[in-house]
Amino acid sequence: MPVVEITMFEGRTKEMKKKLIEKVTKSVVEALGVEPDQVWVVIREFPKENFGMAGVQQG
């Protein structure tokens, strides 16, 4: 059972996340030859202020 984890900043709509899950699932099915019901997609969202890059807080 493949599990795909996606970490991204919060702010996308429910519809955008739905489309992302559908497309990622389709890609995994095509690449690995598994059934769609075997693919899990987990989206983890965080506020930008919880991230830093090059020593600078984002957001």
DSSP file (Angstrom, degrees, kcal/mol; ACC not computed):
  #  RESIDUE AA STRUCTURE BP1 BP2  ACC     N-H-->O    O-->H-N    N-H-->O    O-->H-N    TCO  KAPPA ALPHA  PHI   PSI    X-CA   Y-CA   Z-CA
    1    1 A M              0   0    0      0, 0.0     2,-0.2     0, 0.0    38,-0.1   0.000 360.0 360.0 360.0 108.3    0.0    0.0    0.0
    2    2 A P        -     0   0    0      0, 0.0    38,-2.5     0, 0.0     2,-0.5  -0.491 360.0-163.3 -71.3 138.6    1.8    3.2   -1.2
    3    3 A V  E     -a   40   0A   0     -2,-0.2     2,-0.5    36,-0.2    38,-0.2  -0.992   1.9-165.3-122.7 122.3    1.5    6.2    1.1
    4    4 A V  E     -a   41   0A   0     36,-2.8    38,-3.1    -2,-0.5     2,-0.5  -0.935   3.5-162.0-109.7 124.7    2.3    9.6   -0.4
    5    5 A E  E     -a   42   0A   0     -2,-0.5     2,-0.5    36,-0.2    38,-0.2  -0.921   4.6-170.4-109.3 130.5    2.9   12.5    2.1
    6    6 A I  E     -a   43   0A   0     36,-3.0    38,-3.4    -2,-0.5     2,-0.5  -0.980   2.8-165.8-121.3 123.6    2.8   16.1    0.8
    7    7 A T  E     +a   44   0A   0     -2,-0.5     2,-0.3    36,-0.2    38,-0.2  -0.936  24.9 147.5-109.3 128.7    3.9   19.0    3.0
    8    8 A M  E     -a   45   0A   0     36,-2.5    38,-1.7    -2,-0.5     2,-0.1  -0.972  50.1 -84.3-153.3 164.7    2.9   22.4    2.0
    9    9 A F  E     -a   46   0A   0     -2,-0.3     3,-0.3    36,-0.2    36,-0.0  -0.442  52.8-107.2 -69.8 147.6    1.9   25.8    3.3
   10   10 A E  S    S+     0   0    0     36,-2.3    38,-0.1     1,-0.2    -1,-0.1  -0.258  83.7  82.3 -70.0 162.1   -1.7   26.3    4.2
   11   11 A G        +     0   0    0      1,-0.4     2,-0.2    36,-0.1    -1,-0.2   0.311  53.1 122.6 126.5  -8.2   -4.1   28.3    2.0
   12   12 A R        -     0   0    0     -3,-0.3    -1,-0.4     1,-0.1     2,-0.0  -0.543  62.3-110.0 -82.4 153.0   -5.2   26.1   -0.8
   13   13 A T     >  -     0   0    0     -2,-0.2     4,-2.0     1,-0.1     5,-0.2  -0.285  23.6-110.9 -76.5 164.5   -8.9   25.4   -1.3
   14   14 A K  H  > S+     0   0    0      1,-0.2     4,-2.3     2,-0.2     5,-0.1   0.888 120.4  54.2 -60.3 -39.7  -10.7   22.2   -0.6
   15   15 A E  H  > S+     0   0    0      2,-0.2     4,-2.3     1,-0.2    -1,-0.2   0.890 106.4  51.1 -63.9 -40.3  -11.2   21.8   -4.4
   16   16 A M  H  > S+     0   0    0      1,-0.2     4,-2.3     2,-0.2    -1,-0.2   0.913 111.7  47.0 -63.2 -42.4   -7.4   22.3   -5.1
   17   17 A K  H  X S+     0   0    0     -4,-2.0     4,-2.5     2,-0.2    -2,-0.2   0.875 110.0  53.5 -68.0 -36.6   -6.5   19.6   -2.5
   18   18 A K  H  X S+     0   0    0     -4,-2.3     4,-2.2     2,-0.2    -2,-0.2   0.928 110.6  46.7 -60.8 -45.5   -9.2   17.2   -4.0
   19   19 A K  H  X S+     0   0    0     -4,-2.3     4,-2.5     2,-0.2     5,-0.2   0.892 111.1  52.3 -64.5 -40.6   -7.6   17.7   -7.5
   20   20 A L  H  X S+     0   0    0     -4,-2.3     4,-2.7     2,-0.2     5,-0.3   0.932 109.7  48.7 -60.8 -46.6   -4.1   17.1   -6.1
   21   21 A I  H  X S+     0   0    0     -4,-2.5     4,-2.3     1,-0.2    -2,-0.2   0.909 111.9  49.6 -61.1 -43.0   -5.2   13.9   -4.4
   22   22 A E  H  X S+     0   0    0     -4,-2.2     4,-2.3     2,-0.2    -1,-0.2   0.928 114.2  44.0 -62.0 -45.9   -6.9   12.6   -7.6
   23   23 A K  H  X S+     0   0    0     -4,-2.5     4,-2.2     2,-0.2    -2,-0.2   0.886 113.9  49.0 -70.6 -39.0   -3.8   13.4   -9.7
   24   24 A V  H  X S+     0   0    0     -4,-2.7     4,-2.4    -5,-0.2     5,-0.2   0.929 111.9  50.1 -64.8 -43.9   -1.3   12.0   -7.3
   25   25 A T  H  X S+     0   0    0     -4,-2.3     4,-2.6    -5,-0.3    -2,-0.2   0.935 109.9  50.2 -58.7 -47.2   -3.4    8.8   -6.9
   26   26 A K  H  X S+     0   0    0     -4,-2.3     4,-2.3     1,-0.2    -1,-0.2   0.905 110.7  49.8 -59.0 -42.7   -3.6    8.4  -10.7
   27   27 A S  H  X S+     0   0    0     -4,-2.2     4,-2.6     2,-0.2    -1,-0.2   0.902 111.3  47.9 -63.9 -41.7    0.2    8.8  -11.1
   28   28 A V  H  X S+     0   0    0     -4,-2.4     4,-2.7     2,-0.2     6,-0.4   0.907 110.8  51.6 -66.5 -41.3    0.9    6.2   -8.4
   29   29 A V  H  X S+     0   0    0     -4,-2.6     4,-1.8    -5,-0.2     5,-0.3   0.929 114.1  43.9 -59.0 -46.2   -1.5    3.8   -9.9
   30   30 A E  H  < S+     0   0    0     -4,-2.3    -2,-0.2    -5,-0.2    -1,-0.2   0.897 118.3  43.3 -67.1 -41.0    0.2    4.2  -13.3
   31   31 A A  H  < S+     0   0    0     -4,-2.6    -2,-0.2    -5,-0.2    -1,-0.2   0.863 127.1  27.0 -74.9 -36.6    3.7    4.0  -12.0
   32   32 A L  H  < S-     0   0    0     -4,-2.7    -3,-0.2    -5,-0.2    -2,-0.2   0.551  95.7-126.0-108.1  -9.5    3.3    1.1   -9.6
   33   33 A G     <  +     0   0    0     -4,-1.8     2,-0.2    -5,-0.4    -4,-0.2   0.833  61.9 137.2  68.8  31.3    0.4   -0.9  -11.1
   34   34 A V        -     0   0    0     -6,-0.4    -1,-0.2    -5,-0.3    -2,-0.1  -0.600  59.3 -97.4-102.8 168.8   -1.6   -0.8   -7.9
   35   35 A E    >   -     0   0    0     -2,-0.2     3,-2.1     1,-0.1     4,-0.3  -0.570  31.1-117.8 -82.6 149.3   -5.4   -0.3   -7.5
   36   36 A P  G >  S+     0   0    0      0, 0.0     3,-1.5     0, 0.0    -1,-0.1   0.833 112.8  62.5 -56.6 -33.1   -6.6    3.2   -6.6
   37   37 A D  G 3  S+     0   0    0      1,-0.3    -2,-0.0     3,-0.0    -3,-0.0   0.552  97.9  58.7 -73.1  -3.9   -8.0    2.0   -3.3
   38   38 A Q  G <  S+     0   0    0     -3,-2.1     2,-0.5     2,-0.0    -1,-0.3   0.520  88.5  91.1 -95.4  -7.7   -4.5    0.9   -2.2
   39   39 A V    <   -     0   0    0     -3,-1.5     2,-0.4    -4,-0.3   -36,-0.2  -0.777  55.5-167.7 -98.3 126.8   -3.1    4.5   -2.5
   40   40 A W  E     -a    3   0A   0    -38,-2.5   -36,-2.8    -2,-0.5     2,-0.5  -0.924   0.9-167.4-109.1 136.1   -3.1    6.8    0.5
   41   41 A V  E     -a    4   0A   0     -2,-0.4     2,-0.5   -38,-0.2   -36,-0.2  -0.992   3.9-169.0-123.8 124.4   -2.4   10.5    0.1
   42   42 A V  E     -a    5   0A   0    -38,-3.1   -36,-3.0    -2,-0.5     2,-0.6  -0.956   4.0-161.2-115.7 125.0   -1.7   12.6    3.2
   43   43 A I  E     -a    6   0A   0     -2,-0.5     2,-0.5   -38,-0.2   -36,-0.2  -0.926   3.3-167.6-107.7 124.1   -1.5   16.4    3.0
   44   44 A R  E     -a    7   0A   0    -38,-3.4   -36,-2.5    -2,-0.6     2,-0.4  -0.952   8.3-166.6-110.5 123.2    0.1   18.2    5.9
   45   45 A E  E     +a    8   0A   0     -2,-0.5   -36,-0.2   -38,-0.2   -38,-0.0  -0.902   8.5 176.7-114.9 139.0   -0.4   21.9    5.9
   46   46 A F  E     -a    9   0A   0    -38,-1.7   -36,-2.3    -2,-0.4     2,-0.1  -0.967  35.1-104.1-135.1 150.8    1.5   24.5    8.0
   47   47 A P    >   -     0   0    0      0, 0.0     3,-2.2     0, 0.0     4,-0.1  -0.497  33.6-120.0 -70.7 146.9    1.4   28.2    8.3
   48   48 A K  G >  S+     0   0    0      1,-0.3     3,-2.2     2,-0.2    10,-0.5   0.822 109.9  69.5 -56.8 -31.8    4.3   29.9    6.6
   49   49 A E  G 3  S+     0   0    0      1,-0.3    -1,-0.3    10,-0.2    10,-0.1   0.654  89.0  64.7 -64.6 -12.8    5.4   31.5    9.9
   50   50 A N  G <  S+     0   0    0     -3,-2.2     2,-0.3     7,-0.1    -1,-0.3   0.392  97.3  69.4 -87.9   3.3    6.4   27.9   11.0
   51   51 A F    <   -     0   0    0     -3,-2.2     7,-3.1     7,-0.3     2,-0.3  -0.889  59.2-168.3-122.5 151.5    9.1   27.7    8.4
   52   52 A G  E     -B   57   0B   0     -2,-0.3     2,-0.4     5,-0.3     5,-0.2  -0.981   1.3-168.5-134.9 150.6   12.4   29.4    7.9
   53   53 A M  E >  S-B   56   0B   0      3,-2.6     3,-1.5    -2,-0.3    -2,-0.0  -0.990  74.9  -4.1-141.1 130.6   14.8   29.5    4.9
   54   54 A A  T 3  S-     0   0    0     -2,-0.4     3,-0.1     1,-0.3    -1,-0.1   0.841 131.7 -54.8  57.3  35.8   18.4   30.9    4.9
   55   55 A G  T 3  S+     0   0    0      1,-0.2     2,-0.5     0, 0.0    -1,-0.3   0.568 115.7 113.3  79.2   9.3   17.9   31.9    8.5
   56   56 A V  E <   -B   53   0B   0     -3,-1.5    -3,-2.6     0, 0.0    -1,-0.2  -0.956  67.5-124.3-120.2 129.1   14.8   34.0    7.8
   57   57 A Q  E     -B   52   0B   0     -2,-0.5    -5,-0.3    -5,-0.2     2,-0.2  -0.475  29.3-137.1 -66.9 136.0   11.3   33.2    9.1
   58   58 A Q              0   0    0     -7,-3.1    -7,-0.3   -10,-0.5    -1,-0.1  -0.548 360.0 360.0 -90.8 159.6    8.8   32.9    6.2
   59   59 A G              0   0    0     -2,-0.2   -10,-0.2   -10,-0.1    -1,-0.2   0.445 360.0 360.0  86.4 360.0    5.3   34.4    6.3
